[in-house]
């Protein structure tokens, strides 16, 4: 085993019982890899909405202030009483952040699987990726082709496997296609490319003409602006044409999910031959997988009685479908890393820059077209 670093800088998030969020840099000891583990020098890690859910939690970021801790920039913010109740399970625990990333294996345990990764560029899943070094089991690593830029491999897991998971869920449940909200996101663009390649109908819901132009330019057939006066009519017409009865909603709060199911019902009613006071017998499924809007989810019961609203998360999905299916999905991601599953970043920042308040507020805004990549060794 080669010489390895003793310390690693990483980002932690802490919510105190008295109602304060602290986000700060911490120096921690580097764990030497066990038999079936590897030590990875983390070179790139994306900031995903799921990461922000842990990073800022339920804090009121309008109260955020720039401070310092351990000689580095830090950020504090107030957490309202309602937020404290929601975050009860993590109070007082300083948690590392970052779901996924990419880097180079610099030390490996004694097992054949660990040794096979020595010196390789790998994609990583397993948390605590906003860190300079990460020790983790080999099964949490995905070997990337020789010569892969770690920046290209940083987003191999969350968005690609989520998009593939949507398609697999739809196929397993017998739906004909997908309605997807916040569809101009990196994930949405991946889903559009997958559906085009797989011949699966996809209706993209966005919020501006610029986003319509973006997706249409990438070959999308159906793209509708939810702020348009004709949105419901346009959506219903597309649902009549495609027969889609499943939606994946990144927004969560508000009325949009309900509106989509109402449009599905209106499309189903158009296909009915006889009136029923209970509505159509077409089963409509709304999966909520994100929380871009944290307000209550409002359902206006105008979609009959055959429907379901459920949560959808990647990890439980992978556990449900099993390692063979997940292995096939991983293999597809690697094979199409620079095409179907390419991610584009608007900003590259260091660990220190990630805790600049102005920068943090910018990436926490989750604006479409702006995606931040942390380079843990930048300016180190």
N, C-alpha and C positions, 0 to 999 in steps of 0.2 A: 504494500500500500504506500502510495506516495505521501509526501508531507501535505498536510491539510491545514486550513486556517483554524484558529482557535475560537474566533469571535465572528458573529454575523450581526449586521444591522438590519432591523425589521420594523415595520409599522404595527403598532398596537392600538386598540380602541377599548376604552374603559367607560362604563356608565356607573357612576357612584350612587349609592342609595339616597344621598341628599339631593339628587337631581342635576348632576353635572356630567356632561360628556367630555372626556379627554381623548384626543388623538395625538399620538406622540411616537417618536423613534426610540427604540430600545436596543441595547446591545446584549446579545445572548450567546451562550456557549454553543459551539457547533458540535452536534452529536456525531460520533464516529459510526459508520454504517455497520449494522449487524450482518449476520450471515446472508440474509436475503434482502438486503437494503443497498441503496446507493446514496452517495453524497453528490449533490448537483450544485454547480455554480449557476445560480438563476440569472439569466441575461435579459429576459423580457417577460412582463406580466400585464395583461390588459385590465382595465377598470370596467367591469360589467355592472349592470344594475343590481345583480345579486350581491356583488361585493359592497356596493354602497349601502345596501340594506343592513349589512353588518357594521360597516365603517361608521356611519352616522346614526344608525338605529332610528329611534323615534325622537331624536333631538330637534329642537326648533332652531334651524340653522340661520334664521334671521337674527339670532342673538349671538352668533359665533364671534369669537375674538381671537386674534393672533397672540400667542404667548410663546414661551420657550420652556424646554425641559431637557435635561441631560446635555445641554449645550447645543441643542438643535431646535428648529422651529416646531411649535406645537399649536394645536387649536383646541379651544374649549367652547362649549355651548350649553345652554340650559335645556333640560329635559322636562317637559310638563308632566303633571301628575298622571294624566292618561297614558303618556308614553312610558312612565315608570312601571305602570301596571302591565303594559304590553311587554316590557323588557325584563320582567321580574326574574326570569331564568338566568340572566347574565349579569345581574347587578354585582358589582365588586370584582368581577373577573376581567383581567386585562387580556383581551383576545387578539391573536394575530389575524391578519387579513390577507385576502387574495386567493381565489378559488383555483386558478390555473396559471400556467406559465410555461416557459421553455428555457433550456439551458444545456450545459455540458456536464457529463458525469466525470468527476475528478477523483473519486474514490469508490470502491465497490467491495461488498462483502465476499465471502468465500464461495457462495453457491455459484453454479455454472450460469444461472440466469443473470445474477448480478455481475459476474465477471464479463459476460457477453456485452454488457452495456458500457464497459469502461471506455472512456474517451468519446462516446457517442453523443450526438445532439439528440435530446429527448423532449417531448412534450410532457407536461406534468399536471396531475390533478391530485388534490389532497389538502388544500388549505395552506395558509401561512406563506403564500408565494410573494408577497411584498417584502421580500427578504433577500439578502445577498447569497445565502447558502441554505439548502434544504436537504435534509436526510429523510428518505421515505422508502417504502417497500417497492420492489421492482414492478409489481402489478399496477402501481400508480403511475408508471412511466410508459410512454409510447415512443419507440424508436423512430426517428425521422430519417429520411434518405440522406446519405452523405452529401455534404455541401449545403444543406438547408440552413438558411439564415434563421436564427432563433426568433427574430421578429415575425417571420412567416409561420413559425410553429407555436407562437404564444397563445393563440386562440383556437387550439385544436379540439378542445373538449366541449366547453359550455355551449357556445352557439352552434357549432356543427352537429353535435350529438342531439341537442335540443331540436333543431330543425329536422334531422333525420327521425327523431323520436315522434314528432308530429305526424310525419308521413306514415311511419310504422303503426302508430295508434289508429289512424284513419283506416288503414288497410285491414287491421285486425278487427275493427268494429263494424266494418262493412259500409262505411260512408263513401261517397263518391269523390270528395275533394275537401278543400279547406277554405274557410274565411279567416284572414289573419289581420289583426289590428297593429298599429304602429309599424306598418309594413315596410317603411323605408329605412328601418334600422339595419345594422350589419347582419343581424340574424334574419330579418325579413328579406334582404337581398339574397342571402344564401338559400332560404326557402324557395324563393322565386326560381333560382337556377335549378334547384333539385326538382321542383314540380315540372318545369319545362323539360328537363332531361327524362323524367319518369312518366311524362304524359298525364300528370294528375292536375285537374282543374284547381285553380287558386284564385281567390278573390282578395285583392289587397285593399285594405282600408287605411287611408292616410289623412293628412290634415292640410295639405296645400297643393297648389298647382305645380310647384317646383318638385314635390315628391312624386306627383303623378308623372311628370316628365322624366324623372330619374328612372322609375321602374319601367315605364313604357320603353325607354331607351335601352333597357336590359331585356326586352322581349316579353314583358308582362302583357297578358290579354285583358284582364279586368283590374282596374285601379280606380277607386272612387274616393272623393274628398268628403269626409264626414261632416264638414262645415258647409257643404253646398246645399242649396234649397232642394235640389233634385236627388239628394243622396238616397233616401229611402226608395224612391221610384227606380233609380238606377240599380241599386243593390237587389231589389226584388226581381227586376227583369233578369239580372245575371243569375240569380238563384233559380228562377224558372228554367233558364237555359241549361244550367249545370246540374241541378238537383242536389246541390251541396246542403248537408244538414249538420255540419260540424264546424265549430269556430274555436280558434285559439286567441285569447285576449290578453295582451300585454298590459292593458291599462288598469283593469280591475274595478276601479271606482266609477261612480256615475251611471249613466243610462245606456252607454253604447252597446254593451253586451245584450241588454234587453232589447234594444232596437234591432240588433242583428237577428235574434231569435224571432222577433215579430215579423221581420222580413221573410225569414225562413217559413214561418207559418202562412204568411200571405201567399208565398210561392206554392206551398203545398195545397192550400185551399183552391188555387187556380187549377190544380190537377184533379181535384175531387169531382166525382160524378154525382154525389148526393150530399145534401146539407147535413151537418151534424152540429148540434148545440154544444158539443164538447170540443169542437175544432177538428183538425185533421188528426189522423192516426200516424202521421209522419214523426218519428222520434228525432228531436232536435237536441244536440249536445253543445254546451258552451263550456270550454275549459279556460279557467283563469290561471295564467302562469306567471303573471307579473303584477307590479303595483306602481305603475307610473302615476296613477291617481290613487291616493290613499284614503279618499273619502268613501263613505258607504256605497256598496254595490246596490243599485236601485233596479228592481224588477217590476215592470208594469205588466201584469198578467194578461197579455194580449196574444199569447202563443199556444193556446189550447192546454191540454193536460199531458201531452206526451213529450216530456223534456227533462233535462237534467243540467244543473250547474255544478261543476266540480273543479277542484284544484288540480293542477298538473305540475309535477316537479320531475326533473331529470333523474335524480338518484333512485327514487322509488320505481320509476319506469324501467330503468336498467335492471334493477333487482327482479322486477316482474318478468321481463322478457328473457333474462338469463344470459350467461357468458357467451354462448354461441352467436346470438343475434348481436350483442354488443361488439363482439369481435369482428363481425362482418361490417358493422357501422364504422368501427375504428379503421379498418382496412380501406374502406371507401374514402374516409377523410384523408388518409395519407396519400392515396392514389390521386386525389383531386385537390391537393393542398393549395396549389397556386391558381386553381380555376374555380370550381364550384364553391370551395370553402375559403377562398381568399378573404382576408380582413384588411381593412384600410384604416389607418390611424391619422387623425388630424394633429395630434400633439404627442411628443415623446418627452417624458419628464423623469427626473431622478427621484429617489426616495425623499430627499430633502425638499425638492420642488413640489412634491405631492402634498406637503404640509404647509405650503404657502396658502394663506387664507383665500386670496383672490383666485388662485388656481383651483383650490378645492371647491369653491363655490361654482366655478365654471364647469368642472366635470360632474359635480353633483346635480347640475341643472338637467343633465341627460338630454341634451339637444340632439336632434337628428342630424347626422352628418359630422358630429364631433365625437370622436372616440379617442381616449387617452391610453397610452402605453407607458408603463413604468419600466425604466431600465435601471435595475438596482445598483449597477456599478458605474452608472453615468456620474461623472464628477467625483468619483470616490478617490 
